Amino acid sequence: MSFLFKGGKKKRATSIVRDWEKSQVSTIAKDIVRIIPDKAPFLRDIASGSLTSLINKNLEFFAAEPEEVSGNIYRVMDTARVKVGPGIPFIGKQFTLSINYNVKVDVKEKRIVEAKPDLTSLKIDFV
């Protein structure tokens, strides 16, 4: 019986994270644009311009299986990924950028407790 209960909590955690994703697209796009100059200086010139709107339009999320931290608190690694291009000014290529967010969810309160980008997970792959 507790197995089904935990499965229900995992589903609730995933649902809460999905709602968070929808409400945070603009914030996450701005986070990514803020991070880019430090991690990929060659993208600095486009980061302040049209990149924010491109990320906003093309951002996708991939949530991992929720893990119980304690009681009603679950952790979900949620990857934000965006494909940008082709024809980016100064680059001319398409690239994929991804970053993981560590999201803690309180399934009882049905809210996000914490959501932090993992700066070490930032990946930029050129096509």
N, CA, C and O atoms as a GROMACS GRO file, in nm:
protein
  508
    1MET      N    1   0.081  -0.119   0.000
    1MET     CA    2   0.000   0.000   0.000
    1MET      C    3   0.087   0.126   0.000
    1MET      O    4   0.054   0.222  -0.069
    2SER      N    5   0.197   0.128   0.076
    2SER     CA    6   0.283   0.246   0.079
    2SER      C    7   0.351   0.269  -0.056
    2SER      O    8   0.383   0.383  -0.090
    3PHE      N    9   0.373   0.162  -0.133
    3PHE     CA   10   0.433   0.176  -0.265
    3PHE      C   11   0.344   0.263  -0.353
    3PHE      O   12   0.393   0.353  -0.422
    4LEU      N   13   0.216   0.238  -0.350
    4LEU     CA   14   0.123   0.319  -0.430
    4LEU      C   15   0.121   0.463  -0.381
    4LEU      O   16   0.113   0.556  -0.460
    5PHE      N   17   0.129   0.480  -0.250
    5PHE     CA   18   0.129   0.614  -0.194
    5PHE      C   19   0.252   0.692  -0.240
    5PHE      O   20   0.242   0.808  -0.278
    6LYS      N   21   0.370   0.628  -0.236
    6LYS     CA   22   0.492   0.694  -0.282
    6LYS      C   23   0.485   0.723  -0.431
    6LYS      O   24   0.532   0.828  -0.476
    7GLY      N   25   0.427   0.630  -0.507
    7GLY     CA   26   0.409   0.654  -0.651
    7GLY      C   27   0.322   0.775  -0.675
    7GLY      O   28   0.346   0.852  -0.767
    8GLY      N   29   0.219   0.792  -0.592
    8GLY     CA   30   0.132   0.909  -0.603
    8GLY      C   31   0.206   1.037  -0.571
    8GLY      O   32   0.183   1.140  -0.635
    9LYS      N   33   0.294   1.032  -0.473
    9LYS     CA   34   0.374   1.150  -0.438
    9LYS      C   35   0.470   1.186  -0.551
    9LYS      O   36   0.490   1.304  -0.581
   10LYS      N   37   0.528   1.085  -0.614
   10LYS     CA   38   0.619   1.111  -0.726
   10LYS      C   39   0.543   1.177  -0.842
   10LYS      O   40   0.593   1.270  -0.904
   11LYS      N   41   0.423   1.128  -0.869
   11LYS     CA   42   0.342   1.188  -0.976
   11LYS      C   43   0.306   1.331  -0.942
   11LYS      O   44   0.308   1.419  -1.029
   12ARG      N   45   0.272   1.355  -0.817
   12ARG     CA   46   0.239   1.491  -0.774
   12ARG      C   47   0.361   1.582  -0.787
   12ARG      O   48   0.350   1.695  -0.833
   13ALA      N   49   0.478   1.531  -0.747
   13ALA     CA   50   0.602   1.610  -0.759
   13ALA      C   51   0.628   1.645  -0.904
   13ALA      O   52   0.663   1.759  -0.935
   14THR      N   53   0.611   1.549  -0.994
   14THR     CA   54   0.632   1.574  -1.137
   14THR      C   55   0.533   1.678  -1.188
   14THR      O   56   0.570   1.767  -1.265
   15SER      N   57   0.409   1.668  -1.147
   15SER     CA   58   0.306   1.763  -1.189
   15SER      C   59   0.338   1.905  -1.141
   15SER      O   60   0.321   2.002  -1.215
   16ILE      N   61   0.385   1.917  -1.018
   16ILE     CA   62   0.421   2.048  -0.963
   16ILE      C   63   0.539   2.107  -1.040
   16ILE      O   64   0.541   2.227  -1.068
   17VAL      N   65   0.636   2.022  -1.075
   17VAL     CA   66   0.752   2.068  -1.153
   17VAL      C   67   0.707   2.113  -1.292
   17VAL      O   68   0.756   2.214  -1.342
   18ARG      N   69   0.615   2.041  -1.354
   18ARG     CA   70   0.564   2.081  -1.488
   18ARG      C   71   0.497   2.219  -1.481
   18ARG      O   72   0.517   2.302  -1.570
   19ASP      N   73   0.419   2.242  -1.377
   19ASP     CA   74   0.356   2.373  -1.360
   19ASP      C   75   0.461   2.481  -1.339
   19ASP      O   76   0.449   2.592  -1.392
   20TRP      N   77   0.565   2.449  -1.262
   20TRP     CA   78   0.675   2.543  -1.239
   20TRP      C   79   0.743   2.578  -1.370
   20TRP      O   80   0.773   2.694  -1.397
   21GLU      N   81   0.769   2.476  -1.454
   21GLU     CA   82   0.834   2.499  -1.583
   21GLU      C   83   0.755   2.601  -1.665
   21GLU      O   84   0.812   2.696  -1.719
   22LYS      N   85   0.625   2.580  -1.674
   22LYS     CA   86   0.540   2.669  -1.755
   22LYS      C   87   0.545   2.813  -1.703
   22LYS      O   88   0.546   2.907  -1.782
   23SER      N   89   0.548   2.829  -1.572
   23SER     CA   90   0.544   2.963  -1.514
   23SER      C   91   0.681   3.031  -1.512
   23SER      O   92   0.689   3.152  -1.491
   24GLN      N   93   0.788   2.956  -1.534
   24GLN     CA   94   0.922   3.010  -1.518
   24GLN      C   95   1.002   3.022  -1.648
   24GLN      O   96   1.122   3.048  -1.643
   25VAL      N   97   0.940   3.003  -1.762
   25VAL     CA   98   1.014   3.006  -1.888
   25VAL      C   99   1.093   3.135  -1.904
   25VAL      O  100   1.212   3.130  -1.936
   26SER      N  101   1.030   3.248  -1.883
   26SER     CA  102   1.100   3.376  -1.900
   26SER      C  103   1.215   3.392  -1.801
   26SER      O  104   1.323   3.439  -1.837
   27THR      N  105   1.193   3.352  -1.677
   27THR     CA  106   1.297   3.362  -1.574
   27THR      C  107   1.415   3.272  -1.609
   27THR      O  108   1.530   3.312  -1.595
   28ILE      N  109   1.386   3.151  -1.653
   28ILE     CA  110   1.493   3.056  -1.688
   28ILE      C  111   1.569   3.106  -1.811
   28ILE      O  112   1.691   3.095  -1.816
   29ALA      N  113   1.499   3.160  -1.909
   29ALA     CA  114   1.566   3.217  -2.026
   29ALA      C  115   1.662   3.328  -1.983
   29ALA      O  116   1.775   3.335  -2.032
   30LYS      N  117   1.618   3.414  -1.892
   30LYS     CA  118   1.704   3.521  -1.842
   30LYS      C  119   1.823   3.465  -1.763
   30LYS      O  120   1.934   3.516  -1.774
   31ASP      N  121   1.799   3.359  -1.684
   31ASP     CA  122   1.909   3.292  -1.612
   31ASP      C  123   2.015   3.244  -1.710
   31ASP      O  124   2.134   3.266  -1.690
   32ILE      N  125   1.970   3.178  -1.816
   32ILE     CA  126   2.062   3.122  -1.915
   32ILE      C  127   2.142   3.233  -1.982
   32ILE      O  128   2.264   3.221  -1.998
   33VAL      N  129   2.075   3.340  -2.019
   33VAL     CA  130   2.144   3.451  -2.085
   33VAL      C  131   2.245   3.516  -1.991
   33VAL      O  132   2.351   3.562  -2.035
   34ARG      N  133   2.214   3.519  -1.862
   34ARG     CA  134   2.308   3.574  -1.763
   34ARG      C  135   2.430   3.483  -1.744
   34ARG      O  136   2.540   3.532  -1.720
   35ILE      N  137   2.410   3.354  -1.756
   35ILE     CA  138   2.517   3.257  -1.735
   35ILE      C  139   2.611   3.249  -1.855
   35ILE      O  140   2.731   3.226  -1.839
   36ILE      N  141   2.557   3.268  -1.975
   36ILE     CA  142   2.634   3.248  -2.098
   36ILE      C  143   2.765   3.327  -2.103
   36ILE      O  144   2.868   3.267  -2.134
   37PRO      N  145   2.768   3.456  -2.074
   37PRO     CA  146   2.896   3.529  -2.085
   37PRO      C  147   3.009   3.472  -1.999
   37PRO      O  148   3.125   3.479  -2.038
   38ASP      N  149   2.975   3.418  -1.883
   38ASP     CA  150   3.079   3.361  -1.798
   38ASP      C  151   3.128   3.226  -1.849
   38ASP      O  152   3.247   3.196  -1.843
   39LYS      N  153   3.036   3.145  -1.900
   39LYS     CA  154   3.071   3.008  -1.940
   39LYS      C  155   3.110   2.997  -2.087
   39LYS      O  156   3.184   2.907  -2.125
   40ALA      N  157   3.061   3.088  -2.169
   40ALA     CA  158   3.091   3.086  -2.312
   40ALA      C  159   3.110   3.229  -2.361
   40ALA      O  160   3.021   3.285  -2.425
   41PRO      N  161   3.226   3.289  -2.332
   41PRO     CA  162   3.248   3.430  -2.364
   41PRO      C  163   3.228   3.464  -2.512
   41PRO      O  164   3.192   3.578  -2.544
   42PHE      N  165   3.251   3.369  -2.600
   42PHE     CA  166   3.235   3.395  -2.743
   42PHE      C  167   3.089   3.418  -2.782
   42PHE      O  168   3.061   3.464  -2.893
   43LEU      N  169   2.995   3.386  -2.692
   43LEU     CA  170   2.853   3.412  -2.718
   43LEU      C  171   2.806   3.542  -2.652
   43LEU      O  172   2.687   3.574  -2.658
   44ARG      N  173   2.896   3.614  -2.590
   44ARG     CA  174   2.860   3.736  -2.515
   44ARG      C  175   2.783   3.837  -2.600
   44ARG      O  176   2.685   3.895  -2.554
   45ASP      N  177   2.826   3.858  -2.724
   45ASP     CA  178   2.764   3.960  -2.809
   45ASP      C  179   2.617   3.931  -2.839
   45ASP      O  180   2.536   4.023  -2.849
   46ILE      N  181   2.584   3.804  -2.853
   46ILE     CA  182   2.443   3.774  -2.884
   46ILE      C  183   2.361   3.751  -2.758
   46ILE      O  184   2.238   3.753  -2.764
   47ALA      N  185   2.426   3.730  -2.645
   47ALA     CA  186   2.352   3.700  -2.522
   47ALA      C  187   2.263   3.816  -2.479
   47ALA      O  188   2.154   3.794  -2.427
   48SER      N  189   2.309   3.937  -2.501
   48SER     CA  190   2.231   4.051  -2.455
   48SER      C  191   2.121   4.089  -2.553
   48SER      O  192   2.030   4.164  -2.517
   49GLY      N  193   2.127   4.040  -2.674
   49GLY     CA  194   2.030   4.080  -2.776
   49GLY      C  195   1.916   3.984  -2.793
   49GLY      O  196   1.834   3.965  -2.703
   50SER      N  197   1.911   3.924  -2.908
   50SER     CA  198   1.795   3.842  -2.948
   50SER      C  199   1.793   3.704  -2.884
   50SER      O  200   1.695   3.631  -2.900
   51LEU      N  201   1.897   3.667  -2.813
   51LEU     CA  202   1.903   3.532  -2.758
   51LEU      C  203   1.793   3.505  -2.656
   51LEU      O  204   1.740   3.394  -2.650
   52THR      N  205   1.759   3.603  -2.575
   52THR     CA  206   1.655   3.582  -2.474
   52THR      C  207   1.523   3.542  -2.538
   52THR      O  208   1.457   3.449  -2.492
   53SER      N  209   1.484   3.612  -2.643
   53SER     CA  210   1.356   3.578  -2.707
   53SER      C  211   1.364   3.444  -2.778
   53SER      O  212   1.265   3.370  -2.781
   54LEU      N  213   1.479   3.410  -2.836
   54LEU     CA  214   1.495   3.279  -2.900
   54LEU      C  215   1.483   3.167  -2.797
   54LEU      O  216   1.419   3.064  -2.823
   55ILE      N  217   1.545   3.186  -2.682
   55ILE     CA  218   1.537   3.086  -2.576
   55ILE      C  219   1.394   3.074  -2.526
   55ILE      O  220   1.344   2.963  -2.507
   56ASN      N  221   1.328   3.187  -2.504
   56ASN     CA  222   1.189   3.186  -2.460
   56ASN      C  223   1.100   3.101  -2.550
   56ASN      O  224   1.015   3.026  -2.502
   57LYS      N  225   1.121   3.113  -2.681
   57LYS     CA  226   1.036   3.044  -2.779
   57LYS      C  227   1.070   2.896  -2.793
   57LYS      O  228   0.983   2.816  -2.828
   58ASN      N  229   1.194   2.859  -2.766
   58ASN     CA  230   1.240   2.723  -2.798
   58ASN      C  231   1.280   2.639  -2.677
   58ASN      O  232   1.336   2.531  -2.695
   59LEU      N  233   1.252   2.685  -2.557
   59LEU     CA  234   1.293   2.614  -2.436
   59LEU      C  235   1.211   2.488  -2.415
   59LEU      O  236   1.088   2.489  -2.423
   60GLU      N  237   1.282   2.378  -2.389
   60GLU     CA  238   1.219   2.249  -2.359
   60GLU      C  239   1.269   2.202  -2.224
   60GLU      O  240   1.378   2.240  -2.180
   61PHE      N  241   1.189   2.119  -2.159
   61PHE     CA  242   1.227   2.065  -2.028
   61PHE      C  243   1.221   1.914  -2.029
   61PHE      O  244   1.138   1.853  -2.097
   62PHE      N  245   1.312   1.855  -1.952
   62PHE     CA  246   1.317   1.709  -1.937
   62PHE      C  247   1.340   1.680  -1.789
   62PHE      O  248   1.452   1.695  -1.738
   63ALA      N  249   1.234   1.638  -1.721
   63ALA     CA  250   1.242   1.612  -1.577
   63ALA      C  251   1.279   1.466  -1.551
   63ALA      O  252   1.223   1.375  -1.612
   64ALA      N  253   1.373   1.446  -1.460
   64ALA     CA  254   1.411   1.311  -1.418
   64ALA      C  255   1.307   1.260  -1.317
   64ALA      O  256   1.221   1.334  -1.272
   65GLU      N  257   1.318   1.135  -1.285
   65GLU     CA  258   1.231   1.072  -1.185
   65GLU      C  259   1.251   1.141  -1.050
   65GLU      O  260   1.364   1.156  -1.004
   66PRO      N  261   1.141   1.184  -0.985
   66PRO     CA  262   1.155   1.246  -0.852
   66PRO      C  263   1.215   1.150  -0.751
   66PRO      O  264   1.187   1.030  -0.752
   67GLU      N  265   1.299   1.204  -0.663
   67GLU     CA  266   1.361   1.126  -0.556
   67GLU      C  267   1.317   1.184  -0.422
   67GLU      O  268   1.320   1.305  -0.402
   68GLU      N  269   1.275   1.096  -0.332
   68GLU     CA  270   1.232   1.142  -0.200
   68GLU      C  271   1.353   1.189  -0.121
   68GLU      O  272   1.453   1.117  -0.110
   69VAL      N  273   1.345   1.309  -0.066
   69VAL     CA  274   1.449   1.363   0.020
   69VAL      C  275   1.413   1.331   0.164
   69VAL      O  276   1.493   1.275   0.239
   70SER      N  277   1.291   1.366   0.201
   70SER     CA  278   1.240   1.332   0.334
   70SER      C  279   1.090   1.360   0.337
   70SER      O  280   1.045   1.467   0.294
   71GLY      N  281   1.014   1.266   0.386
   71GLY     CA  282   0.869   1.283   0.400
   71GLY      C  283   0.802   1.330   0.274
   71GLY      O  284   0.786   1.254   0.179
   72ASN      N  285   0.761   1.455   0.272
   72ASN     CA  286   0.689   1.512   0.159
   72ASN      C  287   0.778   1.595   0.067
   72ASN      O  288   0.727   1.660  -0.025
   73ILE      N  289   0.907   1.595   0.089
   73ILE     CA  290   1.000   1.672   0.007
   73ILE      C  291   1.066   1.579  -0.096
   73ILE      O  292   1.124   1.476  -0.061
   74TYR      N  293   1.055   1.619  -0.223
   74TYR     CA  294   1.115   1.543  -0.332
   74TYR      C  295   1.208   1.633  -0.411
   74TYR      O  296   1.186   1.754  -0.421
   75ARG      N  297   1.313   1.573  -0.467
   75ARG     CA  298   1.408   1.644  -0.550
   75ARG      C  299   1.389   1.594  -0.694
   75ARG      O  300   1.376   1.474  -0.719
   76VAL      N  301   1.389   1.690  -0.786
   76VAL     CA  302   1.376   1.656  -0.928
   76VAL      C  303   1.486   1.731  -1.003
   76VAL      O  304   1.498   1.853  -0.992
   77MET      N  305   1.566   1.657  -1.079
   77MET     CA  306   1.662   1.723  -1.167
   77MET      C  307   1.587   1.751  -1.297
   77MET      O  308   1.545   1.659  -1.367
   78ASP      N  309   1.572   1.879  -1.328
   78ASP     CA  310   1.497   1.922  -1.445
   78ASP      C  311   1.594   1.989  -1.541
   78ASP      O  312   1.655   2.090  -1.506
   79THR      N  313   1.608   1.934  -1.659
   79THR     CA  314   1.700   1.989  -1.758
   79THR      C  315   1.626   2.083  -1.851
   79THR      O  316   1.527   2.046  -1.914
   80ALA      N  317   1.675   2.205  -1.859
   80ALA     CA  318   1.623   2.303  -1.955
   80ALA      C  319   1.716   2.298  -2.075
   80ALA      O  320   1.837   2.313  -2.062
   81ARG      N  321   1.657   2.278  -2.193
   81ARG     CA  322   1.737   2.267  -2.316
   81ARG      C  323   1.674   2.353  -2.424
   81ARG      O  324   1.552   2.363  -2.436
   82VAL      N  325   1.761   2.414  -2.502
   82VAL     CA  326   1.713   2.498  -2.612
   82VAL      C  327   1.804   2.479  -2.733
   82VAL      O  328   1.927   2.475  -2.720
   83LYS      N  329   1.742   2.467  -2.849
   83LYS     CA  330   1.816   2.465  -2.976
   83LYS      C  331   1.803   2.604  -3.036
   83LYS      O  332   1.693   2.657  -3.049
   84VAL      N  333   1.916   2.662  -3.071
   84VAL     CA  334   1.920   2.797  -3.124
   84VAL      C  335   1.989   2.796  -3.259
   84VAL      O  336   2.093   2.734  -3.275
   85GLY      N  337   1.930   2.864  -3.357
   85GLY     CA  338   1.993   2.876  -3.487
   85GLY      C  339   1.910   2.809  -3.593
   85GLY      O  340   1.797   2.769  -3.565
   86PRO      N  341   1.959   2.795  -3.710
   86PRO     CA  342   2.087   2.843  -3.763
   86PRO      C  343   2.084   2.993  -3.791
   86PRO      O  344   1.982   3.060  -3.773
   87GLY      N  345   2.197   3.044  -3.833
   87GLY     CA  346   2.206   3.184  -3.871
   87GLY      C  347   2.219   3.281  -3.755
   87GLY      O  348   2.177   3.396  -3.766
   88ILE      N  349   2.276   3.237  -3.644
   88ILE     CA  350   2.297   3.327  -3.531
   88ILE      C  351   2.405   3.427  -3.568
   88ILE      O  352   2.511   3.388  -3.619
   89PRO      N  353   2.381   3.557  -3.544
   89PRO     CA  354   2.484   3.656  -3.577
   89PRO      C  355   2.618   3.624  -3.510
   89PRO      O  356   2.622   3.580  -3.395
   90PHE      N  357   2.724   3.645  -3.580
   90PHE     CA  358   2.864   3.622  -3.537
   90PHE      C  359   2.902   3.474  -3.534
   90PHE      O  360   3.021   3.442  -3.526
   91ILE      N  361   2.806   3.385  -3.541
   91ILE     CA  362   2.836   3.242  -3.532
   91ILE      C  363   2.797   3.171  -3.659
   91ILE      O  364   2.877   3.099  -3.718
   92GLY      N  365   2.672   3.191  -3.702
   92GLY     CA  366   2.624   3.131  -3.825
   92GLY      C  367   2.589   2.984  -3.814
   92GLY      O  368   2.553   2.921  -3.913
   93LYS      N  369   2.600   2.928  -3.694
   93LYS     CA  370   2.571   2.787  -3.673
   93LYS      C  371   2.455   2.770  -3.578
   93LYS      O  372   2.414   2.862  -3.507
   94GLN      N  373   2.402   2.650  -3.578
   94GLN     CA  374   2.300   2.613  -3.479
   94GLN      C  375   2.372   2.552  -3.359
   94GLN      O  376   2.473   2.484  -3.374
   95PHE      N  377   2.318   2.577  -3.239
   95PHE     CA  378   2.374   2.512  -3.122
   95PHE      C  379   2.264   2.474  -3.025
   95PHE      O  380   2.154   2.531  -3.026
   96THR      N  381   2.296   2.377  -2.942
   96THR     CA  382   2.206   2.334  -2.836
   96THR      C  383   2.271   2.370  -2.704
   96THR      O  384   2.390   2.344  -2.681
   97LEU      N  385   2.192   2.429  -2.618
   97LEU     CA  386   2.239   2.469  -2.487
   97LEU      C  387   2.150   2.401  -2.384
   97LEU      O  388   2.028   2.400  -2.399
   98SER      N  389   2.210   2.345  -2.280
   98SER     CA  390   2.130   2.283  -2.175
   98SER      C  391   2.191   2.312  -2.038
   98SER      O  392   2.312   2.331  -2.023
   99ILE      N  393   2.103   2.315  -1.939
   99ILE     CA  394   2.145   2.333  -1.801
   99ILE      C  395   2.045   2.261  -1.711
   99ILE      O  396   1.925   2.261  -1.736
  100ASN      N  397   2.098   2.201  -1.606
  100ASN     CA  398   2.012   2.131  -1.510
  100ASN      C  399   1.971   2.225  -1.398
  100ASN      O  400   2.048   2.308  -1.352
  101TYR      N  401   1.848   2.208  -1.356
  101TYR     CA  402   1.797   2.277  -1.237
  101TYR      C  403   1.769   2.173  -1.131
  101TYR      O  404   1.707   2.070  -1.158
  102ASN      N  405   1.815   2.200  -1.011
  102ASN     CA  406   1.784   2.114  -0.897
  102ASN      C  407   1.660   2.174  -0.830
  102ASN      O  408   1.666   2.282  -0.772
  103VAL      N  409   1.550   2.101  -0.841
  103VAL     CA  410   1.421   2.152  -0.793
  103VAL      C  411   1.377   2.067  -0.675
  103VAL      O  412   1.371   1.944  -0.684
  104LYS      N  413   1.345   2.133  -0.565
  104LYS     CA  414   1.289   2.064  -0.448
  104LYS      C  415   1.141   2.098  -0.440
  104LYS      O  416   1.102   2.214  -0.451
  105VAL      N  417   1.060   1.994  -0.421
  105VAL     CA  418   0.915   2.008  -0.423
  105VAL      C  419   0.858   1.959  -0.291
  105VAL      O  420   0.896   1.852  -0.242
  106ASP      N  421   0.767   2.036  -0.234
  106ASP     CA  422   0.689   1.990  -0.119
  106ASP      C  423   0.555   1.942  -0.175
  106ASP      O  424   0.470   2.022  -0.213
  107VAL      N  425   0.537   1.809  -0.179
  107VAL     CA  426   0.416   1.755  -0.240
  107VAL      C  427   0.293   1.776  -0.154
  107VAL      O  428   0.182   1.779  -0.206
  108LYS      N  429   0.311   1.790  -0.024
  108LYS     CA  430   0.198   1.814   0.065
  108LYS      C  431   0.146   1.957   0.044
  108LYS      O  432   0.025   1.978   0.033
  109GLU      N  433   0.238   2.053   0.040
  109GLU     CA  434   0.201   2.194   0.022
  109GLU      C  435   0.179   2.228  -0.126
  109GLU      O  436   0.131   2.336  -0.159
  110LYS      N  437   0.216   2.135  -0.214
  110LYS     CA  438   0.202   2.152  -0.360
  110LYS      C  439   0.274   2.278  -0.409
  110LYS      O  440   0.216   2.362  -0.478
  111ARG      N  441   0.402   2.288  -0.370
  111ARG     CA  442   0.479   2.406  -0.411
  111ARG      C  443   0.626   2.371  -0.428
  111ARG      O  444   0.675   2.270  -0.378
  112ILE      N  445   0.695   2.458  -0.501
  112ILE     CA  446   0.839   2.447  -0.518
  112ILE      C  447   0.905   2.511  -0.397
  112ILE      O  448   0.877   2.626  -0.364
  113VAL      N  449   0.992   2.436  -0.331
  113VAL     CA  450   1.064   2.486  -0.214
  113VAL      C  451   1.190   2.560  -0.259
  113VAL      O  452   1.227   2.662  -0.202
  114GLU      N  453   1.255   2.506  -0.361
  114GLU     CA  454   1.382   2.561  -0.408
  114GLU      C  455   1.404   2.519  -0.552
  114GLU      O  456   1.371   2.407  -0.590
  115ALA      N  457   1.459   2.608  -0.633
  115ALA     CA  458   1.495   2.576  -0.771
  115ALA      C  459   1.623   2.652  -0.804
  115ALA      O  460   1.623   2.774  -0.813
  116LYS      N  461   1.731   2.577  -0.821
  116LYS     CA  462   1.862   2.639  -0.847
  116LYS      C  463   1.924   2.578  -0.972
  116LYS      O  464   1.920   2.456  -0.991
  117PRO      N  465   1.982   2.664  -1.057
  117PRO     CA  466   2.055   2.609  -1.172
  117PRO      C  467   2.188   2.550  -1.125
  117PRO      O  468   2.253   2.604  -1.036
  118ASP      N  469   2.226   2.439  -1.185
  118ASP     CA  470   2.356   2.378  -1.158
  118ASP      C  471   2.452   2.431  -1.265
  118ASP      O  472   2.457   2.378  -1.376
  119LEU      N  473   2.526   2.533  -1.230
  119LEU     CA  474   2.613   2.600  -1.326
  119LEU      C  475   2.716   2.508  -1.389
  119LEU      O  476   2.760   2.530  -1.502
  120THR      N  477   2.755   2.405  -1.317
  120THR     CA  478   2.855   2.312  -1.370
  120THR      C  479   2.797   2.222  -1.479
  120THR      O  480   2.872   2.156  -1.552
  121SER      N  481   2.665   2.218  -1.491
  121SER     CA  482   2.602   2.129  -1.588
  121SER      C  483   2.580   2.196  -1.723
  121SER      O  484   2.537   2.130  -1.818
  122LEU      N  485   2.610   2.326  -1.735
  122LEU     CA  486   2.587   2.397  -1.860
  122LEU      C  487   2.665   2.332  -1.973
  122LEU      O  488   2.786   2.312  -1.964
  123LYS      N  489   2.594   2.299  -2.081
  123LYS     CA  490   2.657   2.241  -2.201
  123LYS      C  491   2.615   2.321  -2.323
  123LYS      O  492   2.499   2.360  -2.336
  124ILE      N  493   2.711   2.344  -2.410
  124ILE     CA  494   2.682   2.408  -2.537
  124ILE      C  495   2.743   2.321  -2.646
  124ILE      O  496   2.865   2.300  -2.650
  125ASP      N  497   2.657   2.270  -2.733
  125ASP     CA  498   2.702   2.182  -2.843
  125ASP      C  499   2.667   2.246  -2.976
  125ASP      O  500   2.551   2.279  -3.000
  126PHE      N  501   2.765   2.264  -3.061
  126PHE     CA  502   2.742   2.322  -3.193
  126PHE      C  503   2.715   2.211  -3.293
  126PHE      O  504   2.776   2.104  -3.288
  127VAL      N  505   2.623   2.240  -3.385
  127VAL     CA  506   2.585   2.143  -3.488
  127VAL      C  507   2.660   2.177  -3.614
  127VAL      O  508   2.644   2.109  -3.716
   0.00000   0.00000   0.00000
